[in-house]
Amino acid sequence: MSGHSELSCRAECGACCIAPSISPSLPALPLGKAAGVRCPHLDITQTCALFGMASRPATCIGLQPGIEMCGNSQAEALATLERWEIATAPAIK
């Protein structure tokens, strides 16, 4: 048994489209997306309009739903992703 748990995206969550920063990569994100800012590709149902498309940013493709990231609620997912964003942010010189 692996330590990785399989999980589907939580309906109407969108935490992974809000919490992390995204490097410039798409016409809608020419300057990227700051952490904590809603992605313009997140639709009104809190679903990524680019999900499954090759044009989806690498940051987004790398985020896979799992209990360690998603927790039990959108609030837990946002808190975890915010902690990860801070922990992986480049040092300011």
C-alpha positions in Angstrom: 0.0 0.0 0.0 1.4 3.4 -1.0 1.5 6.5 1.2 -0.2 8.5 -1.5 -3.9 8.6 -1.3 -6.0 9.1 -4.4 -8.6 11.8 -4.2 -10.8 13.6 -6.7 -11.2 17.4 -6.8 -13.7 18.6 -4.2 -16.7 20.2 -5.9 -16.7 24.0 -5.8 -13.3 24.2 -4.0 -10.9 25.9 -6.4 -8.2 26.3 -3.7 -5.5 25.2 -6.1 -6.6 28.0 -8.5 -6.5 30.6 -5.8 -3.6 29.9 -3.3 -0.5 29.3 -5.4 1.3 31.8 -7.6 1.7 30.9 -11.3 4.6 32.0 -13.5 3.8 33.8 -16.7 2.6 31.3 -19.2 -0.7 32.1 -20.8 -2.3 35.0 -22.7 -4.6 35.5 -19.7 -1.6 35.4 -17.4 1.1 37.4 -19.2 2.5 38.6 -15.9 1.7 35.4 -14.0 -0.7 35.1 -11.1 0.1 36.2 -7.5 -0.5 33.9 -4.6 -4.0 34.3 -3.1 -5.4 35.8 -6.3 -8.3 34.0 -8.1 -7.1 32.6 -11.5 -9.0 34.0 -14.5 -9.6 30.4 -15.7 -11.5 29.5 -12.5 -15.1 29.5 -13.6 -18.2 30.3 -11.5 -18.5 26.7 -10.4 -15.0 26.9 -9.0 -13.7 24.6 -11.7 -10.6 25.2 -13.9 -11.7 25.9 -17.5 -8.3 24.6 -18.7 -8.4 21.3 -16.8 -7.0 18.5 -19.0 -5.7 20.9 -21.7 -2.1 20.9 -22.8 -2.0 24.7 -22.4 -2.6 24.5 -18.7 0.4 26.0 -16.7 3.0 23.5 -15.4 2.3 24.7 -11.9 -1.3 23.6 -12.2 -0.5 20.3 -13.9 1.9 19.5 -11.0 -0.9 20.0 -8.4 -2.7 16.7 -8.0 -5.5 16.3 -5.5 -4.5 14.3 -2.4 -5.5 14.3 1.2 -2.2 16.0 2.2 -3.0 18.9 -0.1 -6.8 19.0 0.0 -7.6 18.1 3.6 -11.2 17.9 4.5 -12.4 21.2 3.3 -11.7 24.2 1.0 -10.4 26.1 4.1 -7.9 23.3 4.9 -6.8 23.2 1.2 -6.3 26.9 1.1 -4.3 26.9 4.4 -2.1 24.1 3.2 -1.4 25.6 -0.2 -0.7 29.0 1.4 1.9 27.3 3.7 3.5 25.5 0.7 3.6 28.8 -1.2 5.4 30.5 1.6 7.8 27.6 2.1 8.7 27.4 -1.6 8.9 31.1 -2.3 12.3 32.3 -3.5 14.3 34.2 -0.9 14.2 38.0 -1.3 17.7 39.4 -1.7 
